[in-house]
Structure formats: C-alpha cells, structure tokens
Amino acid sequence: MEIKPDLSEKARNDLKLVNMAVEGDEKAFAELMNRYRDSIYYMLLKMVNNPSDADDLTIEAFGKAFKNIHLYTPRYAFSTWLFKIATNNCIDFIRKKKSSPSAFEQQQEEHEDPASNLQSDMPGPEEEMMKKQKIKHLAGVVKQLKPKYRRLIELRYFKEYSYEEISNELDLPLGTVKAQIFRAKELLSNIINKTQKY
C-alpha cells in the first residue's frame, strides 16, 4: 500500500504498521493494538455500559480488523476504519442482546415450567464421552501449532488463565499476548477447517 502525502503523520505511521502487519509482522499487530486499545474500549464502554462486555467487544473488534487487515485501503485513516469495525460489531451485539431473552427471563420461564425441574444438569455418559473426544481432538490440533502459540492456547483455554495472568506468566506485554492469541486462534481455525475437508 503506498503512503499518500495527504495523510496525517499519525495516519502515515499507522499505514507503515499496517503494511508490516499484512506481511505477518506480529510486533506491528501488537503496536496497533497498544495504540488504540484504550480508546476503542472506552468508546465501547459508553455504548454497552458494561466493562466485561466492553472488554470482550474490544478484543473482537481487533480480531475482526486483524483478520481483514489486507482489505484496508488508505482512503481513510486506519483509526477510522478500526473504529467503524468496532462500532458495527457493537451494534450487532446490542441487537442480539435485545432479541434474546435475558438470563433472568429464562430463569423465570424455567420456574414456571414444572418439566424443566425434572431435567438433570449433569451430562449423560454419551455427552461426557463426546466432550472427552472433542477435547482430545482439539488437543491434537493444538499440538500442530508452533510452541509459542501452543503455550498461549493451553494457558488461555485449557488452564483458563486471564490475559493478565498469561502476560505475567510469559513476561510479555498485554498487547502482545492479545495479538498473539488472535493469531493462534486464526491458525487453529485454519487447521480445523483443513482437517474437516477430507
């Protein structure tokens, strides 16, 4: 992507990082995330008014942007493109939340339905076996990743560490951890898609 002279200095720096990211430079992904994570988070927090949702939506927004970074064109500043992705994703989230019944409403319905009390929450032997097979299959897929990605996935999804705990454990900046987990998830989904097409 050529750098247009009418872009601001900041936008030109972003464009350099985008070009590096398109080439697969992970430091560029981490740098872009560090630049915009806080402003994206606070914008989303105003929209959803829930810190946990805002955090998840921030990660999703970067995930979508990084997955489609090759589609970005410098007609607008990268920040404009990123904020648009984050806003659209958040609007979709709010719509879905409004259309699905809340947890409280679901609990009310369950209390009104006497049959629901008869169903056990415990998984049956078949479900348990299927779950074990899925975990075994996933562990096999994870083994195909490079060691650094494998470690991240194991800590995040098998040991259920928070991003902060992973950052401390591996002595990496938080932005780098999040950027590399996006990449690891992308690689995992590619491997899974390939194994399903036999």
C-alpha positions in Angstrom: 0.0 0.0 0.0 1.5 3.3 -1.0 1.6 6.1 1.6 -0.5 9.1 0.5 1.0 12.5 1.2 -2.4 13.9 2.4 -2.5 11.6 5.4 -1.5 13.0 8.8 1.8 12.0 10.4 0.0 9.6 12.8 -2.1 8.0 9.9 1.1 7.5 7.9 2.8 5.8 10.8 -0.3 3.6 11.2 -0.1 2.7 7.5 3.5 1.6 7.8 2.5 -0.7 10.7 -0.5 -2.0 8.6 1.9 -2.8 5.7 4.1 -4.7 8.2 1.1 -6.5 9.7 -0.1 -7.6 6.3 3.4 -9.2 5.8 2.8 -11.1 9.1 4.9 -8.9 11.5 3.4 -9.6 14.9 5.1 -6.6 16.6 3.2 -4.4 14.2 -0.1 -6.0 15.3 0.8 -5.5 18.9 1.8 -1.9 18.3 -1.5 -1.1 16.5 -3.4 -2.7 19.4 -1.5 -0.8 22.0 -2.2 2.5 20.2 -5.9 2.0 20.0 -7.0 -0.5 22.7 -7.9 2.1 25.3 -9.8 4.5 23.1 -11.7 1.6 21.5 -12.5 0.2 24.9 -13.8 3.5 26.3 -15.9 4.1 23.2 -17.5 0.7 23.5 -18.0 1.1 27.3 -20.1 4.2 26.6 -22.2 2.1 24.2 -22.8 -1.0 26.3 -22.2 0.4 29.8 -20.7 -2.9 31.0 -16.9 -3.3 31.5 -16.8 -7.0 30.8 -18.8 -6.7 27.6 -16.7 -3.7 26.5 -13.5 -5.8 27.1 -14.8 -8.7 25.0 -16.0 -6.4 22.3 -12.6 -4.6 22.2 -10.9 -8.0 21.6 -13.5 -9.0 19.0 -13.0 -5.7 17.1 -9.3 -6.1 16.9 -9.8 -9.8 15.9 -12.0 -8.8 13.0 -9.7 -5.9 12.0 -6.6 -8.1 12.1 -8.3 -10.9 10.2 -9.3 -8.5 7.4 -6.3 -6.1 7.6 -5.4 -7.0 3.9 -8.7 -5.4 2.9 -7.9 -2.0 4.5 -7.3 0.8 2.0 -5.7 4.1 2.9 -8.6 6.2 1.7 -9.3 6.8 5.4 -7.0 6.7 8.4 -6.6 3.2 9.9 -8.1 4.5 13.1 -11.3 5.5 11.3 -11.6 2.0 9.7 -10.9 0.3 13.1 -13.5 2.4 15.0 -16.1 1.6 12.2 -15.5 -2.1 12.7 -15.7 -1.8 16.5 -18.9 0.3 16.3 -20.6 -2.0 13.8 -19.7 -5.1 15.8 -21.0 -3.5 19.0 -24.3 -2.5 17.3 -24.7 -6.2 16.2 -24.0 -7.3 19.8 -26.6 -4.8 21.2 -29.2 -6.0 18.7 -28.6 -9.7 19.5 -28.8 -8.9 23.2 -32.2 -7.2 22.8 -33.6 -10.0 20.7 -32.5 -12.8 23.0 -34.3 -13.2 26.4 -32.2 -12.2 29.4 -30.9 -14.8 31.9 -33.4 -13.6 34.4 -36.4 -14.1 32.0 -35.1 -17.6 31.2 -34.9 -18.4 34.9 -38.5 -17.2 35.3 -39.7 -19.4 32.4 -37.9 -22.4 33.9 -39.5 -21.9 37.3 -42.9 -21.7 35.6 -42.3 -25.0 33.7 -42.6 -28.0 36.0 -41.0 -30.3 33.4 -37.8 -28.3 33.5 -37.2 -29.3 37.1 -37.1 -32.9 36.1 -34.1 -32.4 33.7 -30.7 -33.0 35.2 -27.9 -30.5 34.7 -25.4 -33.4 34.8 -24.2 -34.5 31.4 -25.2 -38.1 30.5 -22.5 -40.7 29.7 -22.8 -40.1 26.0 -22.3 -36.3 26.3 -19.4 -36.9 28.7 -17.7 -39.2 26.1 -18.4 -36.8 23.2 -16.9 -33.9 25.3 -13.7 -36.0 26.0 -13.4 -36.8 22.3 -13.7 -33.2 21.4 -11.1 -32.1 23.9 -8.8 -35.0 22.7 -9.3 -33.8 19.1 -8.7 -30.2 20.0 -5.5 -31.1 22.0 -4.3 -32.9 18.8 -4.9 -29.9 16.7 -3.2 -27.5 19.2 -0.1 -29.8 19.0 0.3 -28.8 15.4 0.8 -25.1 16.3 4.3 -23.6 16.9 5.4 -23.9 20.5 4.7 -20.2 21.4 1.2 -20.4 20.0 0.5 -23.8 21.6 1.6 -22.4 25.0 -0.8 -19.4 24.7 -3.8 -21.5 23.7 -3.1 -24.0 26.5 -2.9 -21.3 29.1 -5.9 -19.4 27.8 -8.3 -22.2 27.0 -7.2 -25.3 28.9 -5.9 -23.7 32.1 -8.4 -20.7 31.7 -5.8 -18.0 32.6 -6.8 -14.4 32.1 -4.9 -12.2 29.6 -3.2 -10.5 32.6 -2.1 -13.8 34.1 -0.7 -15.0 30.7 1.2 -11.7 30.4 2.8 -12.2 33.9 3.5 -15.9 33.3 5.2 -15.4 29.9 6.7 -12.0 30.8 5.1 -10.4 27.7 3.3 -7.1 27.2 -0.5 -7.4 27.4 -1.0 -6.1 23.8 1.4 -8.8 22.5 -0.4 -11.5 24.4 -3.8 -10.5 22.9 -2.4 -10.1 19.4 -0.7 -13.5 19.5 -3.8 -15.2 20.8 -5.8 -13.8 17.9 -3.1 -15.2 15.6 -3.1 -18.6 17.3 -6.9 -18.8 17.1 -6.7 -17.9 13.4 -4.1 -20.7 12.8 -6.2 -23.1 14.8 -9.3 -22.5 12.8 -7.3 -22.9 9.6 -6.1 -26.3 10.8 -9.6 -27.4 11.9 -11.1 -26.4 8.5 -8.4 -28.4 6.7 -8.9 -31.5 8.8 -12.7 -31.3 8.2 -12.3 -31.3 4.4 -11.3 -34.9 3.9 
